[in-house]
Structures are given as structure tokens and as C-alpha cells.
Amino acid sequence: MNVELVKIHKYFGAVHANNDISLSVESGEIQGILGENGAGKSTLMKILSGYIHADEGVILLDGKPVQIQSPSDAIKHGIGMLHQDPLDFPPMRIVDNMLVGHEGGLFPNKREVVKALQELQRQFDFNLDPEAYVDSLTVGERQQLEILRLLWLGARVLILDEPTTGISASQKVKLFETLKKLAKQGMSIIFVSHKLEDVEGLCHKVAVFRQGELVGSALPPYVTDNLVEMMFGRVVTLEEKIFHGCDEPAVEVKSLSIEDYRIQIRDVNLTINHGEVIGLAGMEGSGQRHFLRTLGGLMRPVGGEIQLRGRRLSGKPYRDFLDAGVSYVPASRMEEGLIPGLSLTEHFILSGEQNSFFVDRDQAVVVSQERIQDFNIKGIPTSTVESLSGGNQQRALLAMLRNPVDLLLLEHPTRGLDIESAIWIWGKLKDRCKQKTSIVFISSDLEEILHYSDRILVFYNGKVSQPLDAATTTVDQLGQLIGGKGF
């Protein structure tokens, strides 16, 4: 299906989110859309997929103008969108999630649904159990489920918004293979990203957005510096690697053992110094998230000890970890980190310390304005968190952190952020290291782990490597360990 967006405008108050954007995508084509956070990429895709409506402009499908009033309307026209945060129902089974949005009557034939699911899986070499619950799946598997559901519902145009955020390298390879197959079958693919290497390795052409406008386009072979300059108006480079740690221990992990029904981690020993940054690498589901959540008091270990500044925390409730100066930033922003419907001001009130019975709303607005300015959040104090772009939601999460913090635990801290924003966020995090905050973080980006970590732990199927010196470790060595070689 050929898609054409003509002179699209969208306003959010005084913000001109999409300014006179025209874009065409032909059948069988993978169209990349690059841009910094808040550039208007997701807004345009939400217009095309029916989540919001344009203030001006026309959508043409195979040359015919259409009115798309809702996501269900979009899927009837053959347009499906895979969002940055999967829109599924974790407490439900895969087969039941497949039925969401399907007009199959009051009593759908689940046997037929399972058969259709298995046939689609064979095409793309997926391996999802229809009876499995969605909350047991990795992010990559949840993406596979959403792709299968949209195809089953009849999608001929597939929109993907930052799909490689939070998935492993092997899952990304699988996703790209799937998208290439779909394009060869005549589907139109729109791939929204801020990751240059993903767009360059996959897309037939690229459109670049900046501050709500379409500022340029490119065809292979791509020149990375040219794309970066179009995105930001200048070339962006990584800052020099700086070490802020000292030899004074802050966290002692002794013979720590963790179990759940999927994985077992045994006898982890680690000393984390003040101001040190520890990166956790590994295939998704290898145990690094269990380890991080245990350090944050969100999971209880089955054995061993966690001590922060000599204070024993293992086995204590989450509140004790908070009181001891531990903060946790989750990857699932809208599920665990933020509360839909509440404004930025209300989030800063909830995350701050209350010294009186009544909330001083005027002071809260002042604090909110300061945080918004300090963290360069594209919003206002009354903005609800769901109205923000994914990158600005991430900035809001980091702006909610208390100061000082002794141990900061982060899942994918630059998830959904463009390169300039990622550099800026890490500048903020390194400032905390200067104040002796210890940081432990998970990332699927090996370059990020190598550049910002002082030491690295690699997880493989519950096994944990000895700490590696990030300064002397290469991407290839890290990749070998992640694949299980050398354990």
C-alpha cells in the first residue's frame, strides 16, 4: 500500500509539533524517520495510526484521501503501529492478546486463532507459545507478538516507533530479518528511530525531522555525519571518558543468590566503590535485571548479603532501601516509573520529601519549573506524563530522583534518547558520581556500556563474570562473553 501524508500540521497549545510535513512511502519500501527527541516523529506516526488527529493536512492511501479517526479505524484501513512501549496485556495469555481489536463476536474461535498464529510464526521463524502469559515474555518477544497480531488483523502498513530500544543484539537481527521479509511481500514499513546505525543498516531511504519540521532526506550510501548534522544542526561527538570513583567501598555484595521460576543466580560477590559506575551486560533474560532489582530491594535474595555503607539491607523491605539512599529507575516508564493522568508537578510532589501535612502547590510549581528547565523537558508543569515523548518521559524520571543518592540503579538509562540527549543525561549522571553516588546500570548498547562504565559484569543464563575493566575490554570480547564463551 502506498502512503502519502500531505501538509500535516499539529499543535499542542503553543507547540507546533508537526509543521507542514509531507511524506510518501511506497509499497515494499522501508522508510526511515530520524530525529532528535521531541522532533515530531512519533506525533506524525500517531496521526497516521489514528491515536491523535491532525489540525491540518491530508492522508492518502493508494492515492485516495481517508479519514482515520481511531486506531481501530486505522487497522481497518490496513495501518498498524508498534509502539515504543508495547500495548499489550501482560496478565493475559498470548492467544487472548491476539484477539484484542478483533471483531470476532462474543465467543471467538480460539482454535482458529492459534492455527493462524502458528502459520504466521512459521513464516518468520518465531517461537511463541499461544498459552504463555505475556508477562513471561522478553521485550523482543512482546514485539514479535504485536507484529503477528497486527498482521493477523490485516495490516499492510507497519509503523515501528523506536523498536530496537531495550532489545538485545540477536533480537534486533531477528526483527530486521522480519521487516525485510515483510517489505519483500509488498508491505510498507515506517521505521522511526534516533539510532543512526539501525536506520543506515535497514532503510531504503531516510527522512530527517528537527523541531517539528522535515529538514532533509537521504538515500544509501548514507553519510553518518550528514545525518547527524541534519538532526541537530551540528556534528555531535562523545565527551572524553572520565573516572570519578575512589577506593572507598560503598556497597558490599557477598555470596548473593537469587531465584525465580525462570533463572537462578548463585554466589555473586562484588564491591562497588563510591562514585564508581558498574555496567551490566548480557542477553535479555540472562539475570542482570534480577540482580539490579535485588540491589534495589524490589526482589528478595534467597541467600547472601547486601550492605550499603556497612548497613545490612538484604531481606529488608523496599522502604528501607529508599531510606538508605537507594534509587531505582525502571525501563518500563509508564508501567513502573510514571503515573498516567498525573502532571509533571504532581510527579515531583510525589517523589519529593514532604515536611508538612499540606502540599504547598505554589512551591511545587516553582520546583517543577526548575526541574523542567534543568533537565530540558519539553513540557510545562501541567503537562501529563503520557503527553510527553518517550525521551522526555525518560528525562522526567531522572528529574524525579532525590539528591543526594548513595546508590543509583538504572535500567536502560538512555532508552529512547537521541545521541545528544544521551550524552547530556550521562553528564548529569557523572555529576552525581562526583558527589560519591555509585551507579549500576543495564544497557543493550555495548558501546554505551564500554564508554560510561568503570567496570562491567556480564550475565549469561544466570552465570556472572568476574568484573571487567571497561578501559581494556573491547566490543568483540564483550560480545563473546554475552554469547556464553569464556564462562
Secondary structure, DSSP 8 states (H G I E B T S, - for coil): --EEEEEEEEEETTEEEEEEEEEEE-TT-EEEEEE-TTSSHHHHHHHHTTSS--SEEEEEETTEEE---SHHHHHHTTEEEE-SS--S-TTSBHHHHHTTT----SS--HHHHHHHHHHHHHHHT----TTSBGGGS-HHHHHHHHHHHHHHTT-SEEEEESTTTT--HHHHHHHHHHHHHHHHTT-EEEEEES-HHHHHHH-SEEEEEETTEEEEEE-SS--HHHHHHHHHSS------------SSEEEEEEEEEEE-SS-EEEEEEEEEETT-EEEEEESTTSSHHHHHHHHTTSS--SEEEEEETTEE-TTS-HHHHHHTTEEEE-S-IIIII--TT-BHHHHHHHHS---SSS--HHHHHHHHHHHHHHTT-SS-TT-BGGGS-HHHHHHHHHHT--SS-SEEEEESTTTT--HHHHHHHHHHHHHHHHTT-EEEEE-S-HHHHHHH-SEEEEEETTEE---EEGGG--HHHHHHHHTTTT-
